[in-house]
């Protein structure tokens, strides 16, 4: 993770004469003598190259007797020199004004990360993926960025197939995702279960293959005034690769040490990934860069845990998934000051996850000799002729995801103008196998199409920016407008997936077990549009003092308009130390999925399956009990911090933050037809249990982010040490806002258990300490991640206190040739697990909820990386 990317005015490389058996060590400095991070030093004709580390230093070993250096840096023209003569190199600015570097959080084209008044992380994906076992974007960020949290869900219906993620402990839908600076579409899924993201939608980051990504920028600050809805917690900007004349290919395989299984298998959860990326040049400065990626992940089995003795066996573990992606990034110069661009991709995913076990018998009560006694009876949700020993339903998924953006960008009259249109779609279809419709008896099919949902988004965007160099020390002004239209639909499954056959007295539940299909009454087609306009200004009052501000107005067709603003400042006390701070208001519009989603689903309470109606916000049950129409969430956030360097080797950033969110949209608790206030209403509508979406609570979040990075020479190699930490405390403010009919039922509407799930979106602290050592062809990485404690409540109301845990990762790598590198290692080397709890009472039906570092244990991996070209 790099937190201080510098764009130099002048690049100086200090070298000494070198020969084939020597090594070149040097440092890249800017015009002021400060280290430059990210400049690339390559020996021409080979793949022997490096990018400078945290202090701008590099080490390069020659492969030829007469080596020549190729030196490049973002925004500057590449220069080639004879190595022996290269005492200093001055890089000229790039010949085209269009090749600028822009970091999320600022619309100024010459603002770097350390110049930004807001905290920004820059994560070089090539560096991260080269030495870690994680293969998808969510898991990569989970172990690299402390303020980012994502857990793989198990036993959570759709969330098993789309991992929810959060920033600074807020909801998955309170972080805006951009790709190449353009708004990306969300998933159609509403998360219903799991420890994170209950009642929220979010963007499925795993649809974008890591092999297509150059870097990820994380803006850890409220930014609704700059980028619009959803940016309450911050912004994640994914920058796609732009490389040309370079071919990279990777093959990865890993598996878990299967500690808790019923069979004798040593490993499970095998994860195979293969990808290829290649770019070609187009005209002067243009390119087409394409990526193909395939990933296949097998089930893990973690049902056999120490405290389940005497409990019948069931399936529990990570879902199976097959993911195929194709992504493209391109730029086509049309003239000296104008170019067209197209980027985006498609993703196809097939998944299988375990639902809760249907045992062959169930506990009940009966009358024997006039006394009420406990008895065991055949389970009405099973059928002994089809499944004499009970069964574990398998929920299948078929996801189709795609997004494409096309645009024109150029300079006109001193203004940088960008016009684009992007369209994205996420379609999720459920199936259920190894199951039955109990009301059909022994004649039931065992496979069903259960229907699904789809979300689509089209965004038309126009932005203009200009830098006025004569206004004080420089004024950057940006204005723009965005028109967005969204569509959402639910489509029903086949009749036998939801219908009950036979007389009601049979006590046989309707639909496919594990996941009842969507019904025709659930079907909905909804759309809305919104238009936003903004102005964004950054003024360098002096070379040391920056003031920035943004103002945005948006109007939604379904609930009206909102205005947000942001002010920020940065003060350089010296060349090596700066203070910064921000204050902003923000908003998040309720997603179309939250407004319109409705279903009858099966929940497991105390080991027993219960059917519950989740009514849409404007549905008949919601209206009857007085649930108000969803409206926007509003936020106020502030941050203050400092950034600097100590000498030439140590950099640091520290930022404290506060975020207040009013009227957060949550999924309420469940109300039954025996409720003394609304029970008769539910009975009259033929509803046994129901829950709703509502703007029910307000929250305060306090936290601190700190990152320290140090690079120094150790022997003939280079050691980079990074310490990154996030401290986070979320408080639910006051009692839940109920409806008049439900006054006094705040604990049911949104009680202690639901509050705990909101708080568990992030542990109270997460600390990452990484040591990365490179010498010659050899590299080694050791990473320690400490996860803070988490408190949840099970279905019995008992607290599940997950203790703090420390995981250790180890990776070793060796360059077999200039083009081929082998890496191997282990994630969670010492096989650490979360605390164990009653699997019949947890949210997911296993011995762990979806918390902290996951529940699969040690993961061994190996990867072969091939790279040829510049």
C-alpha positions, 0 to 999 in steps of 0.5 A: 500500500502506498500512501505518498505517491509523488508526481515530480517536476524533475526526476533525478536518478543518481547512479554509479558505473556498473558492470554485468556482475555488479548491482546498481543502487540508486535513488529517484529524487524530485527537483526539491531533492525529495524521494519519488515513489513509483518511478520505474527503472528497467534494463533495456532488453530484459525484464529485469526492472523495479519500481522505487519503494517508499524512499525512492530507492531501487536495486537493479542487477544487469543481465548484459555486459553493456546495460542501458537504463530505461527510466519512466515516471507517471506524467513524464516522457520515458528516457533511455540512457547508457547506464555507465553515463547516467549520473543524473537524468532529467525527465521532460513532461509528457508531450501530450497534455491528456496523459495526466494522473488524477487521484480520487478525492481531487479533480485537480490534475496535478494534485498528488496523494500527499497534497490531498486534504483527504486521506487516500490509500494507493494500492498497487495490485501487481505488488499485492497479488505477487506475494499473497494467497488472496485471489479476489478483490474483496479478500485482497483489500480485507488483508491490506487496507485496515479500514476495509472489511469483507467476510465470506458469508456461509449459510446466508442465501444470496450473500454466499454468492456476493460478498458484502464489503464495508469501509470504516464499519459502515454499510456496503451501500455507504461506499461509492465504487468508481472504475476509472473515475466513473460510477459503477453499478451495484449488485441487485442483491439485498443482504438478509443474513450474515454479520455484515450488510443486513438490509443493504445492497452494495457493489460486487467488487469480485466481478472485476478481476484483479488481473485487470487492475493497475491500482486501487485508490481508497478515499477514506472520507465523506465525498457525496458533494464530490461524487453523489449518493453512497459516498458517505464512508468514502470512495473506492476507485478501481483503475484499470491497466493501461500497459502496452507491449507487455504480456502477463499471465498467472496460474494460482492454486491453493487449498485449506487445511481441512481441520474439521471434516467428517471424512479423511480428506486433508485439504478442501476448498481448492481455489484455482485461478488463471488469467492473462493480460495484454496491451497493444498501442494505438496511434500516438499514446493510445492503447487497448488492454485486455484481460481474461480471468477464470477462477474456480473455488470448491466447497469447504466443510466446517460442520464438525466442530468441537462443540457439536458432539451429539448433534447430527451431521450437516453441511456447512462451509464456503460456497462453491463458485466458478467465475469467468471474466473478460475486461477491456480498457482502451484509449484512441487518440483522435487529434492532439487534444482529443481522444475517445475511450472505452472500458468495461467488461463482463462477468459470469458466475455459477455458485452453490451454497449450503442451506440449513439441514432438514433432518428426517425427524423433528421435535414436537409435543403430544398428549400421552395418557392425558399428559403433554409430553415431548415426542419425535415425529417425522419432519414435515419439511422432509420426506422419508421416501426421497431422503430417509436420512434427511437432506441438505438443500443446495442453493445455486446461483447464476450471476451475469454482470456487465458494465461498459463506459464510452466517452470523449475527453479533450481540451477546449479553450483551456478546459478539460472536458469529459463526456461519457455514458456508462451502462451496467447490469447485474442479474441474479437467478436462484436455483435449488437442488438436492431438495423437495417441495414437501407438499408434493410428497414422494412425487416432488422434484428435487431441483427447482428454478426459484426466480431472481432479480436484476438491477440496471443503471445508465449514467450520462456524465459531463464534467469540465475542469480548468486550472487557473495558475494566475489566481494566487498560487493556483485555482482548480475549478470543476463543474459538471452534471450527471443524469442517471436512470435505474431499473429494478425487477423481480421475476418469479420461479417455477410454480412448484418452487413456491406453491403449496399443493394439497390441503392446508391440514397436511402441515406441509410447507409450500415451495422448495426447501432451503430457498422458496422461489419468488412468487408472481405476487413478488414480481415487480418492475420499477425505475427512477431517474435522478439528475445532479449538478456540482461545482468543485474548487481547490485554491492554493492560497499559498504554496503551503496553504490549500482550501477546497470546497464542493457543492452538489444538488441532486433530485430523485424522481421518487423522493425529491432533492437534496443538497450536500457540501464539503470544505477541506484544507491542508497546511504544509508546516514544512516540506516534510509535515502537513496538517489536513482536515475536512468537513462534509455533509452527505446522503445515500438514496435508498436503493431501488432494491431496498424500496421494492424487494419482497419475498417469503424466505425461510429462516432458522430459529432455534434449529427450526425453519420458519417462513417469514414475509419480507414485504416491500416498502410500499406493499400492502402489509407495510402500508397496513402497519404504517411503515413510512416510505423510505427516504434518504440517509443523511450524514455529517462527517469530519476528519483531521490528521497529519502526514509527513516524512522522517528523513528519507525512509519513513513516511506516516499518515494519521487521520481521525474521523467522525461520521454521524448518519441520520435515518439509516435504512435497516431491516427490522426485527420480525413481528408475528401474528400473535403480536398484541398490536398488529397481530390481527392485521397480519392474520387478516392478510394471511401472514404468519411473520413479517419484517420490513425496511425502515429509516429506523436508527441513527449512528455515530462512528468515531475512528482513527486511521494510521499508516507508517511505511519505512524502506531501508537497505538490509544487506544487499537487499531492501526491506519495506515495513508497513504498519497500518491500523484502523480503530473504529467505534460505532454507536447506535444513537437512541432508540429505534424510530417505530410507527405509531402502531408499534410504539413501545416495541423498539426492542422488537423493531430494532433491538439489541441483536440487530444493533449488534449486527450493525456494530459488527460491520467492523471490529473495534480495531484491525492492525496490519504489520507487513515485512517485505524483503527483496534481495536479487531474485528472492523475495519474502513477505511476512504479514501479521493482522490483528482483528479486534473482538466482536460481540453478536447475539444468537437466536436464543438471545445469548451473547457470542463474544468473538475474541481478538485474533491474530493471523500470520501470512508467509509468502516466499518468491523466486525469479526462475528467469527474467520472465518467470517467477514462482511464489508459495506460502500460507495464509493464516499460517498457524491455523487460527479460528474464531471462537466457537459457539452453538451451531444451532443458534448462530445466524449462519447455522455453523459454529461461527458467524461470518466475522473477522478472518473467516472460519476456514483455517490455514490456506496453502497456495502457490502461483506461477507468474509470467511477464514479458515485454516492457 
